[in-house]
Amino acid sequence: MLEVKNLSVSFSPLFSKVQGTEKLFRAVDSVSFSIKKGEALGLVGESGSGKTTLGLALLYLLKPEAGCVRFCGKDLGALDAKTLRKIRPRMQLLFQDPSSSLNPYMRIGTSLEEALNLRGNLPKAKVRARVLELLEAVELEPEFSFRYPYQLSGGQNQRVALARVLALEPEFLVADEPTSALDVSVQAQIIQLLQSLREEKGLTLLFISHDLALVKRTCERVAVMHAGQIVELGSCAEVFENPKHPYTKSLVFSDSENPFENSYSKKAFNETERSNMSGFSQAFSGIKKSFAKRLKGKKKPKSEAPASKKGKLVEISEGHWILRDSGIGAS
């Protein structure tokens, strides 16, 4: 259903403007993978690894600077705005924070009606009936249609956000940490609801999360993301039980009850952290000098996309891929 090839997204960080440069930061770096129809693929990694940026780029809510996204055989980057707008209802995003995705001044029923009206001018009676069906699908009572978001709990608002997504009858759903703001008991309810809707509607799912246990229960395959790249990809059983990349090992062992019980994993994790910290220190080290240069009237360097890190996904066993020659190589 979805095929991604060499996708890259870059930003201009705030500190680059302070330093008087226009150096770009590559948030997603030449990412390639595919998702089959009806499959659930988990995307895991630490905060800042590029997971959310990748999810937005897949839906073309962020325009990639390079690469290709094919949805049901169609290259989204080659489509004009009108054609892309017609495809968008089939690809939807479930946000992390439901309170920010719902209008606080709009009743729940009106909010759902607004989503339904995007599909065309439907009769009012049919719209109202569909609203009740959507509420029932996410296990909410009909009376919730008259309430405002502030009158609902976080879990109930997330159910409403999911109902808005279902109103457009999508085929592909990007769920961006949809349970991270909820307590454990409500998390389980939302995940169970997502799984039942997947079976009923045949949804294809990209599940973004930092919770490895949650991904194990929800998805068939998992992609591990670090510094804008996918460093390991395969079935959840294979990747979590037999991780090959040092970064994946650090995630798996730090998520266990006895973190870093493997000395090699601890060493790999420490090397990763030192690498990250050195990157930050280098970014801010020249602030004083750059201010002096700007005061002298020197021109800013032209913005250039950073060079892609060396690395290639290699299949080490059937369906199990790992990034080779990537700064912290595989073992």
N, C-alpha and C positions, 0 to 999 in steps of 0.2 A: 504493500500500500504506500509506504513512504520510503524513499531512497535519498540519502544525503551523501554528497560527494565533495570533499575538499572545502567544506564550509568554513569561512573565516569572518570574524567581526572585530573591528577595532574601534577604540574610543580615544579621545584626547583628554587625559586626566587633568584635574584641577591644578596639581602641582606643576605641570608642564607650563601652564600660563604664568604661574608665580615665578618660575625660573626664567621666563622669557623665551621659551622654546615651544615648538608645536609637535613634540615627539608623541607618537601614537602608542597606545597600549592595546595589545592584541588579547581580547577576552576569550575569543574562540579561535583556535588555530588549526586549520586544515582538518576538520573533523569529518569522518566518513562512517556511515553505518546504514542499516535498513531495518524496517519494522514490517512484519507480515500482517495481513488483515486478521483482526481478532486477537492479536498478541498483546501482551503487556510487557513493556521494556522498562526496567528501573534505571534511573540515572542518579548515581551517588557520587559524593565528593565533599570536601570541606567547603565552608563558606568562602566565596570569592573564586571558586574554581571555574566558573563560567556556566553553571548548570541553567540558571534562569535565562541568561543571555542566549544560550543555545535554544531553549524552548521558545523564546520570542522570535528568534530568527527562523525557526522552522515554520512558524505561522506567518512570516513576513510582516510581523508587527515591528520588527527591526530589520532593516534592509542589509543583507550581508554585503561585504565588500568584494567577496570572491566565493566561488563554489556554486553548487547547484542543489536545489531541493525539488524532488519530483514527487508529486502527490497523485496517485492513481495514474501514473504515466505522464502527467503534465508538468512541465518545467515552470514553477511559479515565477521565477525571475524573468521569463520570456513573455508573460501575460501582461496585457494592458490593465489599467486600473478597473475598468468596467468588468472585464472577465474575472479578475481576481476577486472582486466584490461578490460575484455570484458564487464563487467557490468557498468563500470564507465561512458561511454557515456550516459547512461540512467539517470544518476544522475549528475547534473551540479550545478555550483556555479556562481552567478552573484556578482562581487565584488563591494565594496562601491566606490572605486576610479577607474574610467575607464582608466585614464592616466597611472596608474601603471600596468594595466592588458593588455595593448596594446604595441606592440613593436614600439618605436618612429621612428625606421629606416625602417619600413616596411609599404608599401602602404596598404590601407584598403582592397583592393581587394585581395592582396597577403595574408594578415592576415586571411581573410575568406577562401581562398583556402587552406591554411595550416590546418585549422580546418576540412574542408571537406575531405582532404586527409587522415585524421586519420581513416576514415571509410573504407578505401581500395583504390586500384588503379582505380580511375574513369577516363574515357576519358576526355581530356582537355576541349573539347567543352561542355560536360555536367557539368563540374566543373564551367566554366565561366557562363553558363546559370543559375546555382544554386546560384552563387554569386549575380547576378542581382535579383533573386527571394527573396533572404534574405534581400537585401537592400530595396526592395519594401515592404517586410513584416514589416520592422521597419520604414517605411515611409521616406526613404532617396532616393535621385535621383541616377541614374546609374553613374553619373560623380564622385560621392564620392569614387568610387573604385580606382581612380587614385590619391587620396589625401593621405596625411600623417596625423597622429593623431594631430600634432601641428597646422594643418590648420583647425581643427574642434573645435566647442565649446564643453563645458562639456556635454551638453545634447546630442549633436550629437555623441560624443564618447561613451556615455552610450548606445545609440542605436546600435552602432557598436558592443559593448561588448555583448549586448543582441543578436545580429545577429550571433555572434560567438557561443554563447550557443545554439541557435536554429539550427545551422548547424549540430549538433550531434543528433538532434531530441530527446531531453531528455523527460522523463516521470515525473521526479521529479526535482524541481528547488529550491535551497536555494538562496534567494535574501537578501544579507547582507547590509542593509541600502543603497539601490541602488540610493536613491534620496537625501541623506543628504548633498551632496556636490553641489547640484543644487539649483537655485533660484526657488521661488514658482511656477511661471508660467510653467517652464520646468518640475518641479516635477509632476504637474498635467498631462502633456503630457505623461510622462514616465509611470505613474500609469495607465492612460487610455489605453496605449499601452499594458501593462502587462495584464490588465483585458481582453482586446479583444483577445490577444493571448491565454489566459487561456481558453476562450470559444471556440476558433477555434481549438486549439491543444489538449485540455483536460489536460492541465498541472496541476500537483499537486504542491502546493507552500508552502514553509516555508518562511514567510516574517519577517525578523528581522528589528526592528525599535525602536526608542525611541519616535516617534511621535504617540501618542495615536489616534489622529483624523484620521491620515492616515491609521492606522490599522483598525479602525472602518469602513472606506469606502472600504477597500481592502479585508478584511478577514471575514470568517464566525465565526471562533473561535479564542480565544486568550489565550496564556499562559504567565503568569507573572513570571519573573525570578528575584531572589534576592540571592546574596551570593552563587551562584552555584546551587541553588535549584529552582524548580518550586513551587511557593507558592499558586498559584490560576490558575485554568484552566476551561474554559467554553465558552459559546457563547459570542460574543462581547457585545450584548445587555444586557445579564445578568451580566457579570463581570463589565462592565463600569457603568451601571445604578444602580447596587446593589452589590458593592464590599464588600467582607466579611473579607478578610485578611487586617490587619493594613497597611502592605506595599502597597497593591493595593490601599487602601484608600488614602494613602499619594500621590501616583502617580496621581490618578484621581483628587484629590482636588488641587494639585499643578499645574495641567495642565489646570484648569479652570480659568476664568477671575478673580475670587476672591479666590486666593489660601488660604487654611487652614481655610475656613469659618466654617469648622467643628472642634471643639476644640479637639475631640478625635483623629481625623486624624492628627492634629498638634502635639499632644503628642506622637503618634505612630511614626511619622516621626522623631521627635527630639530624641526619644529613639534609632531609627535605626541609625541615624547619630552618636550619642555618641558611639554606639557599634562599628561602623566602625572605628572611630577615635581611640578608645581604642585599637583596633586590631593593628593599625599602630604603636602606641606608644609602645606597648609591643614588636613588632617585632624589633624595633630599640633601645630599652632600654639597651640591654646588649652588645652593640658593643665594648665598652671600655674594659669590663671584658674579652670578648672572644678573643680580640687581645692579652691580657696578657697571657691567657691560651695557645694560639698557640705559643707564644714566648718561653714558658716553655716546648714545645714539646709534649703537650698532644694530644692524638688521637682524630680525629673527630668522633662524634657519627654516627652510621649507619643511612642511610636514611630510613625513615618509612613513609608510607602513613598516613595522618592524619585520625583520626577516623571520621566516617560519623556522621553528626549532627542528632540528634533524630528528627524524623518527618515522617509522612505518609500522602499521599494524600487520603482524605476521601470524598466520594460523599455526599454532603449535600442536593442536589436536583438533578433532572434528568439532567445529563450532566454538572453539576457544581461541581467542585472539589476544595478542599482547603487543605493546609498543616496544620496538627495539631501538637502541641507540638514541635514547631520549634523556640525556642528562643524568637520570637515575635509572640505569638500565635494568633489564630483567635478569633474574638469576636462573 
